[in-house]
Amino acid sequence: MLHTLAGRIPATVDFVPIFEASTVSAVLDHMNNDHPDDNLLIVRAFATADATAAVMTDLDHLGGTWTYEAGDAQAELTVPWSGEISERGEIRREIVALYDTACERLGVAPRPH
């Protein structure tokens, strides 16, 4: 049962995702199948240089999330976007920016976009 304040204002609000599940799934599929090396590069730059494997597992309007392996451990990394986003096209821009920053941090020459 939904609790209300003074009988008019809901005390809880359901979270409505910014991006449809199909959009998130398509981006994750693309990153994990077409850009696995980029995932690893991002994790190495933003979490640990010891990472040996990485997959993008989620994203929302605030950032992207990767699960990675380093040694015998598995961990999760969430990297914020440059700002809050709301359009599908902004996802690519933000991931490319993370990739470019990762290359800069690690001293790797980025490939053309």
N, CA and C atoms as an extended XYZ file, in Angstrom:
339
Properties=species:S:1:pos:R:3:atomname:S:1:resname:S:1:resid:I:1 pbc="F F F"
N         0.841       -1.187        0.000 N   MET     1
C         0.000        0.000        0.000 CA  MET     1
C         0.881        1.244        0.000 C   MET     1
N         0.534        2.215       -0.806 N   LEU     2
C         1.276        3.453       -0.894 CA  LEU     2
C         0.888        4.358        0.274 C   LEU     2
N         1.884        4.771        1.012 N   HIS     3
C         1.635        5.682        2.126 CA  HIS     3
C         1.613        7.109        1.595 C   HIS     3
N         0.769        7.918        2.158 N   THR     4
C         0.704        9.301        1.705 CA  THR     4
C         0.876       10.240        2.872 C   THR     4
N         1.273       11.440        2.540 N   LEU     5
C         1.419       12.503        3.520 CA  LEU     5
C         0.192       13.389        3.379 C   LEU     5
N        -0.551       13.534        4.439 N   ALA     6
C        -1.779       14.333        4.435 CA  ALA     6
C        -2.774       13.814        3.395 C   ALA     6
N        -2.637       12.533        3.040 N   GLY     7
C        -3.579       11.914        2.131 CA  GLY     7
C        -3.468       12.344        0.680 C   GLY     7
N        -2.495       13.183        0.333 N   ARG     8
C        -2.413       13.702       -1.034 CA  ARG     8
C        -1.063       13.485       -1.712 C   ARG     8
N         0.014       13.529       -0.988 N   ILE     9
C         1.342       13.451       -1.589 CA  ILE     9
C         1.948       12.082       -1.296 C   ILE     9
N         2.344       11.324       -2.340 N   PRO    10
C         2.956       10.015       -2.094 CA  PRO    10
C         4.235       10.149       -1.268 C   PRO    10
N         4.404        9.252       -0.303 N   ALA    11
C         5.601        9.249        0.530 CA  ALA    11
C         6.747        8.550       -0.189 C   ALA    11
N         6.444        7.732       -1.173 N   THR    12
C         7.480        7.071       -1.970 CA  THR    12
C         7.218        7.359       -3.432 C   THR    12
N         8.290        7.397       -4.205 N   VAL    13
C         8.179        7.663       -5.627 CA  VAL    13
C         8.913        6.544       -6.347 C   VAL    13
N         8.273        5.958       -7.341 N   ASP    14
C         8.922        4.917       -8.125 CA  ASP    14
C         9.986        5.549       -9.016 C   ASP    14
N        11.139        4.856       -9.133 N   PHE    15
C        12.218        5.316       -9.986 CA  PHE    15
C        11.869        5.008      -11.434 C   PHE    15
N        11.958        5.997      -12.287 N   VAL    16
C        11.719        5.819      -13.712 CA  VAL    16
C        13.072        5.997      -14.401 C   VAL    16
N        13.591        4.936      -15.029 N   PRO    17
C        14.899        5.064      -15.666 CA  PRO    17
C        14.875        6.073      -16.808 C   PRO    17
N        15.984        6.766      -16.979 N   ILE    18
C        16.117        7.749      -18.050 CA  ILE    18
C        16.169        7.052      -19.407 C   ILE    18
N        16.916        5.936      -19.465 N   PHE    19
C        17.082        5.202      -20.716 CA  PHE    19
C        16.290        3.914      -20.670 C   PHE    19
N        15.659        3.576      -21.784 N   GLU    20
C        14.914        2.329      -21.865 CA  GLU    20
C        15.871        1.156      -21.741 C   GLU    20
N        15.364        0.044      -21.221 N   ALA    21
C        16.181       -1.160      -21.045 CA  ALA    21
C        16.807       -1.601      -22.363 C   ALA    21
N        16.075       -1.452      -23.469 N   SER    22
C        16.610       -1.852      -24.772 CA  SER    22
C        17.809       -0.998      -25.173 C   SER    22
N        17.805        0.268      -24.806 N   THR    23
C        18.938        1.152      -25.089 CA  THR    23
C        20.151        0.736      -24.281 C   THR    23
N        19.950        0.522      -22.989 N   VAL    24
C        21.049        0.101      -22.119 CA  VAL    24
C        21.623       -1.222      -22.618 C   VAL    24
N        20.753       -2.162      -22.934 N   SER    25
C        21.192       -3.468      -23.418 CA  SER    25
C        22.002       -3.341      -24.708 C   SER    25
N        21.566       -2.501      -25.618 N   ALA    26
C        22.278       -2.312      -26.888 CA  ALA    26
C        23.659       -1.715      -26.666 C   ALA    26
N        23.759       -0.742      -25.778 N   VAL    27
C        25.059       -0.121      -25.485 CA  VAL    27
C        25.989       -1.143      -24.829 C   VAL    27
N        25.486       -1.891      -23.846 N   LEU    28
C        26.312       -2.888      -23.172 CA  LEU    28
C        26.776       -3.957      -24.153 C   LEU    28
N        25.872       -4.410      -25.011 N   ASP    29
C        26.233       -5.409      -26.016 CA  ASP    29
C        27.330       -4.869      -26.928 C   ASP    29
N        27.171       -3.651      -27.381 N   HIS    30
C        28.165       -3.028      -28.261 CA  HIS    30
C        29.522       -2.903      -27.556 C   HIS    30
N        29.519       -2.389      -26.349 N   MET    31
C        30.783       -2.205      -25.618 CA  MET    31
C        31.464       -3.543      -25.334 C   MET    31
N        30.699       -4.536      -24.927 N   ASN    32
C        31.301       -5.808      -24.520 CA  ASN    32
C        31.697       -6.684      -25.701 C   ASN    32
N        31.024       -6.532      -26.838 N   ASN    33
C        31.360       -7.343      -28.008 CA  ASN    33
C        32.286       -6.637      -28.991 C   ASN    33
N        32.141       -5.318      -29.119 N   ASP    34
C        32.946       -4.582      -30.094 CA  ASP    34
C        34.124       -3.824      -29.476 C   ASP    34
N        34.071       -3.564      -28.181 N   HIS    35
C        35.116       -2.749      -27.546 CA  HIS    35
C        35.610       -3.327      -26.216 C   HIS    35
N        35.893       -4.629      -26.144 N   PRO    36
C        36.350       -5.197      -24.873 CA  PRO    36
C        37.676       -4.593      -24.395 C   PRO    36
N        38.552       -4.238      -25.326 N   ASP    37
C        39.828       -3.625      -24.939 CA  ASP    37
C        39.612       -2.229      -24.348 C   ASP    37
N        38.605       -1.522      -24.848 N   ASP    38
C        38.298       -0.198      -24.308 CA  ASP    38
C        37.782       -0.314      -22.876 C   ASP    38
N        36.954       -1.321      -22.621 N   ASN    39
C        36.466       -1.550      -21.257 CA  ASN    39
C        37.643       -1.742      -20.302 C   ASN    39
N        38.582       -2.583      -20.706 N   LEU    40
C        39.744       -2.861      -19.869 CA  LEU    40
C        40.587       -1.606      -19.678 C   LEU    40
N        40.766       -0.844      -20.724 N   LEU    41
C        41.530        0.399      -20.646 CA  LEU    41
C        40.886        1.372      -19.657 C   LEU    41
N        39.567        1.519      -19.723 N   ILE    42
C        38.855        2.421      -18.809 CA  ILE    42
C        39.039        1.965      -17.365 C   ILE    42
N        38.899        0.675      -17.115 N   VAL    43
C        39.061        0.160      -15.751 CA  VAL    43
C        40.493        0.358      -15.266 C   VAL    43
N        41.455        0.090      -16.123 N   ARG    44
C        42.860        0.272      -15.719 CA  ARG    44
C        43.163        1.721      -15.387 C   ARG    44
N        42.548        2.648      -16.097 N   ALA    45
C        42.802        4.072      -15.852 CA  ALA    45
C        42.062        4.616      -14.637 C   ALA    45
N        40.858        4.106      -14.378 N   PHE    46
C        40.038        4.678      -13.318 CA  PHE    46
C        39.985        3.841      -12.044 C   PHE    46
N        40.479        2.589      -12.092 N   ALA    47
C        40.421        1.737      -10.900 CA  ALA    47
C        41.787        1.163      -10.551 C   ALA    47
N        42.292        0.243      -11.378 N   THR    48
C        43.569       -0.397      -11.081 CA  THR    48
C        44.267       -0.845      -12.350 C   THR    48
N        45.547       -0.594      -12.425 N   ALA    49
C        46.341       -1.012      -13.578 CA  ALA    49
C        46.490       -2.523      -13.636 C   ALA    49
N        46.157       -3.211      -12.550 N   ASP    50
C        46.282       -4.668      -12.475 CA  ASP    50
C        45.092       -5.415      -13.060 C   ASP    50
N        44.081       -4.717      -13.542 N   ALA    51
C        42.892       -5.384      -14.090 CA  ALA    51
C        43.283       -6.256      -15.281 C   ALA    51
N        42.693       -7.447      -15.327 N   THR    52
C        42.978       -8.382      -16.418 CA  THR    52
C        41.761       -8.629      -17.307 C   THR    52
N        40.580       -8.263      -16.854 N   ALA    53
C        39.358       -8.434      -17.629 CA  ALA    53
C        38.341       -7.401      -17.149 C   ALA    53
N        37.486       -6.948      -18.063 N   ALA    54
C        36.465       -5.965      -17.693 CA  ALA    54
C        35.285       -6.044      -18.650 C   ALA    54
N        34.088       -5.906      -18.100 N   VAL    55
C        32.878       -5.810      -18.902 CA  VAL    55
C        32.030       -4.659      -18.380 C   VAL    55
N        31.384       -3.975      -19.298 N   MET    56
C        30.454       -2.917      -18.900 CA  MET    56
C        29.159       -3.596      -18.504 C   MET    56
N        28.657       -3.281      -17.308 N   THR    57
C        27.492       -3.984      -16.785 CA  THR    57
C        26.245       -3.117      -16.642 C   THR    57
N        26.405       -1.798      -16.660 N   ASP    58
C        25.237       -0.936      -16.483 CA  ASP    58
C        25.604        0.490      -16.846 C   ASP    58
N        24.591        1.309      -17.025 N   LEU    59
C        24.768        2.744      -17.211 CA  LEU    59
C        23.450        3.415      -16.899 C   LEU    59
N        23.550        4.658      -16.533 N   ASP    60
C        22.356        5.473      -16.319 CA  ASP    60
C        22.711        6.911      -16.658 C   ASP    60
N        21.893        7.837      -16.236 N   HIS    61
C        22.095        9.242      -16.562 CA  HIS    61
C        23.296        9.862      -15.845 C   HIS    61
N        23.841        9.146      -14.860 N   LEU    62
C        24.950        9.685      -14.076 CA  LEU    62
C        26.311        9.089      -14.403 C   LEU    62
N        26.352        7.855      -14.944 N   GLY    63
C        27.645        7.251      -15.242 CA  GLY    63
C        27.532        5.837      -15.762 C   GLY    63
N        28.695        5.246      -16.012 N   GLY    64
C        28.782        3.876      -16.486 CA  GLY    64
C        29.403        2.988      -15.424 C   GLY    64
N        29.033        1.697      -15.448 N   THR    65
C        29.525        0.745      -14.462 CA  THR    65
C        30.172       -0.441      -15.164 C   THR    65
N        31.326       -0.839      -14.634 N   TRP    66
C        32.071       -1.978      -15.146 CA  TRP    66
C        32.357       -2.943      -14.004 C   TRP    66
N        32.342       -4.237      -14.302 N   THR    67
C        32.812       -5.263      -13.385 CA  THR    67
C        34.149       -5.722      -13.945 C   THR    67
N        35.121       -5.892      -13.050 N   TYR    68
C        36.449       -6.260      -13.531 CA  TYR    68
C        37.114       -7.260      -12.604 C   TYR    68
N        38.131       -7.918      -13.149 N   GLU    69
C        38.953       -8.853      -12.390 CA  GLU    69
C        40.351       -8.278      -12.271 C   GLU    69
N        40.905       -8.411      -11.074 N   ALA    70
C        42.285       -8.009      -10.814 CA  ALA    70
C        42.841       -9.029       -9.831 C   ALA    70
N        43.824       -9.792      -10.269 N   GLY    71
C        44.310      -10.880       -9.432 CA  GLY    71
C        43.207      -11.906       -9.261 C   GLY    71
N        42.977      -12.317       -8.028 N   ASP    72
C        41.920      -13.293       -7.728 CA  ASP    72
C        40.604      -12.630       -7.354 C   ASP    72
N        40.565      -11.308       -7.398 N   ALA    73
C        39.380      -10.583       -6.946 CA  ALA    73
C        38.554      -10.055       -8.114 C   ALA    73
N        37.269       -9.908       -7.857 N   GLN    74
C        36.364       -9.259       -8.794 CA  GLN    74
C        35.800       -8.026       -8.097 C   GLN    74
N        35.694       -6.927       -8.828 N   ALA    75
C        35.215       -5.681       -8.228 CA  ALA    75
C        34.359       -4.927       -9.247 C   ALA    75
N        33.758       -3.856       -8.779 N   GLU    76
C        32.896       -3.029       -9.615 CA  GLU    76
C        33.397       -1.595       -9.574 C   GLU    76
N        33.325       -0.949      -10.704 N   LEU    77
C        33.734        0.443      -10.847 CA  LEU    77
C        32.603        1.215      -11.508 C   LEU    77
N        32.220        2.337      -10.933 N   THR    78
C        31.286        3.254      -11.583 CA  THR    78
C        32.021        4.562      -11.799 C   THR    78
N        32.028        5.011      -13.043 N   VAL    79
C        32.690        6.257      -13.405 CA  VAL    79
C        31.611        7.245      -13.820 C   VAL    79
N        31.585        8.425      -13.202 N   PRO    80
C        30.559        9.410      -13.564 CA  PRO    80
C        30.826       10.024      -14.932 C   PRO    80
N        29.734       10.377      -15.612 N   TRP    81
C        29.853       11.133      -16.857 CA  TRP    81
C        30.325       12.544      -16.525 C   TRP    81
N        30.560       13.342      -17.523 N   SER    82
C        30.992       14.725      -17.299 CA  SER    82
C        29.872       15.566      -16.689 C   SER    82
N        28.662       15.099      -16.797 N   GLY    83
C        27.479       15.740      -16.241 CA  GLY    83
C        26.303       14.813      -16.475 C   GLY    83
N        25.182       15.147      -15.923 N   GLU    84
C        23.981       14.314      -16.098 CA  GLU    84
C        23.553       14.331      -17.560 C   GLU    84
N        23.182       13.154      -18.087 N   ILE    85
C        22.772       13.056      -19.479 CA  ILE    85
C        21.333       12.537      -19.572 C   ILE    85
N        20.699       12.770      -20.721 N   SER    86
C        19.319       12.311      -20.880 CA  SER    86
C        19.010       11.794      -22.283 C   SER    86
N        19.933       11.946      -23.225 N   GLU    87
C        19.701       11.536      -24.609 CA  GLU    87
C        20.619       10.371      -24.966 C   GLU    87
N        20.106        9.458      -25.780 N   ARG    88
C        20.893        8.280      -26.169 CA  ARG    88
C        22.239        8.669      -26.788 C   ARG    88
N        22.249        9.672      -27.653 N   GLY    89
C        23.484       10.105      -28.305 CA  GLY    89
C        24.546       10.583      -27.330 C   GLY    89
N        24.121       11.058      -26.189 N   GLU    90
C        25.075       11.530      -25.184 CA  GLU    90
C        25.857       10.378      -24.555 C   GLU    90
N        25.297        9.175      -24.593 N   ILE    91
C        25.991        8.015      -24.025 CA  ILE    91
C        27.297        7.795      -24.776 C   ILE    91
N        27.238        7.772      -26.090 N   ARG    92
C        28.450        7.574      -26.890 CA  ARG    92
C        29.478        8.655      -26.591 C   ARG    92
N        29.031        9.907      -26.567 N   ARG    93
C        29.940       11.021      -26.292 CA  ARG    93
C        30.656       10.819      -24.968 C   ARG    93
N        29.924       10.393      -23.949 N   GLU    94
C        30.512       10.231      -22.621 CA  GLU    94
C        31.480        9.041      -22.559 C   GLU    94
N        31.133        7.943      -23.230 N   ILE    95
C        32.040        6.792      -23.238 CA  ILE    95
C        33.314        7.128      -24.006 C   ILE    95
N        33.182        7.830      -25.115 N   VAL    96
C        34.365        8.256      -25.870 CA  VAL    96
C        35.236        9.169      -25.005 C   VAL    96
N        34.623       10.060      -24.259 N   ALA    97
C        35.389       10.942      -23.371 CA  ALA    97
C        36.133       10.135      -22.300 C   ALA    97
N        35.468        9.117      -21.737 N   LEU    98
C        36.148        8.258      -20.764 CA  LEU    98
C        37.317        7.530      -21.410 C   LEU    98
N        37.098        7.013      -22.606 N   TYR    99
C        38.163        6.320      -23.340 CA  TYR    99
C        39.346        7.262      -23.571 C   TYR    99
N        39.083        8.471      -24.043 N   ASP   100
C        40.156        9.439      -24.298 CA  ASP   100
C        40.908        9.781      -23.014 C   ASP   100
N        40.193        9.984      -21.930 N   THR   101
C        40.830       10.269      -20.648 CA  THR   101
C        41.663        9.081      -20.181 C   THR   101
N        41.138        7.868      -20.377 N   ALA   102
C        41.873        6.658      -20.005 CA  ALA   102
C        43.174        6.566      -20.791 C   ALA   102
N        43.114        6.817      -22.087 N   CYS   103
C        44.323        6.781      -22.914 CA  CYS   103
C        45.349        7.798      -22.414 C   CYS   103
N        44.879        8.998      -22.108 N   GLU   104
C        45.767       10.048      -21.610 CA  GLU   104
C        46.411        9.636      -20.295 C   GLU   104
N        45.618        9.122      -19.368 N   ARG   105
C        46.147        8.704      -18.063 CA  ARG   105
C        47.171        7.586      -18.177 C   ARG   105
N        46.954        6.686      -19.135 N   LEU   106
C        47.824        5.519      -19.272 CA  LEU   106
C        48.929        5.705      -20.302 C   LEU   106
N        48.958        6.857      -20.951 N   GLY   107
C        49.988        7.111      -21.950 CA  GLY   107
C        49.841        6.268      -23.200 C   GLY   107
N        48.582        5.977      -23.563 N   VAL   108
C        48.279        5.172      -24.750 CA  VAL   108
C        47.739        6.094      -25.832 C   VAL   108
N        48.191        5.891      -27.063 N   ALA   109
C        47.678        6.702      -28.169 CA  ALA   109
C        46.250        6.252      -28.488 C   ALA   109
N        45.282        7.163      -28.440 N   PRO   110
C        43.902        6.765      -28.753 CA  PRO   110
C        43.739        6.522      -30.249 C   PRO   110
N        42.860        5.617      -30.582 N   ARG   111
C        42.560        5.395      -31.999 CA  ARG   111
C        41.553        6.467      -32.432 C   ARG   111
N        41.458        6.706      -33.730 N   PRO   112
C        40.483        7.704      -34.219 CA  PRO   112
C        39.055        7.245      -33.900 C   PRO   112
N        38.169        8.203      -33.692 N   HIS   113
C        36.765        7.879      -33.383 CA  HIS   113
C        35.928        7.976      -34.618 C   HIS   113
